[in-house]
Amino acid sequence: AFEVNTDGIGLYDQGQRKAYLQLIRRLGAVGTDAQDAAIGVLGATPLDTLGLLPPEQVRAHYGPSAFLYGDPCTVERLGNLAGVRENRVVSPSGLAAAREMEAQFGIRYQTDFPRCAAFDRAAERLSGRKGARILILHQQMAANALREQLEAEGHADVTVGTWFLLDKDCAREGDLSFADEDAFIDAVQAFDAVVADPLYARALERFAGAFVLLEHFAVSGDLYI
């Protein structure tokens, strides 16, 4: 067992970020077995993925050799990082640990999020709005993945926004980080459609555009799942 220095005041993904880093710094080691060719998945916690995909389905997307860092990852796995071919980061809380493993152990990483039915439903709702200015609110990796899907379907003006961690290296110019409700309400007025957890609709009574549902467990828990 080891401690993680959190105070309950910061956002959930800041605590997750610290926990992932401690996990790697305390238990991570190169090991000797490089034949495994496993794929590690960082950031697949219920707070980040429920409403889109359960964590275990996120893991399964990357194949039978994939594993999640954290429960049920074993100490033996963390002690044999030579067997990890690549890390996939599906929420920003896993980025610091992924970068640490790249620097310490040479394990490359990619950021993404698996396509899911929730993305397809949102895309269907937006299918007749190809010229619309669209804002996606979620954790950054999920929002980035949906943006790429919408762009592939012909949408040209899609912005990612979040109330949580926004990594500058994974963001585009114009992406938005929110910390103030009034600023959020004002910023949303510049868009024709907002894709977000249903709970945000309570703050957007003045918004005249389309509101497209995309659940985020960290925002509304199981209210809408």
C-alpha angles and dihedrals in degrees: 000000000000137000129252114206104232130139104197092246102091124073120282096253092055089060091046090051091055092046093052091049092050090048092056096039094049102037108016117110136157096241123184109265109091095163097085098082091195127172116227120210120209127189098024097133125143090250090058103037112026110106088036105042132335112250092251091056089050088054093047090054089070095054140259094302094056122107137182120241106235123024119036092016111112131226087241091059093050089049092056105051089148085081093060112098097184143349125228117204113205099174133025093251089075097051099087092052091046091052091047091053091047091052096042103034106017094244109152121217141201131199119226145118127227118255110253143179091263090059091048092051091051091047091051091053089052097042094105095048103070093146096046126117103238130197119197116199117195139093107316102253094049091046092048091051093051090047090055090049092051092047090052087054093054106272111137105182112054124147128191119220132176144175089211136058114334111190110207094213090057095043132085127223107281097027111139135231114194128204102148126062096213092050089048093052091048094047094051092060090074091066133079095209135021123201108200150124111296091243090070090064089076090068095044104065090130093052110111098187132085119294112207119192122239113160121224114189093206089061105041107008112212096332093111104021 
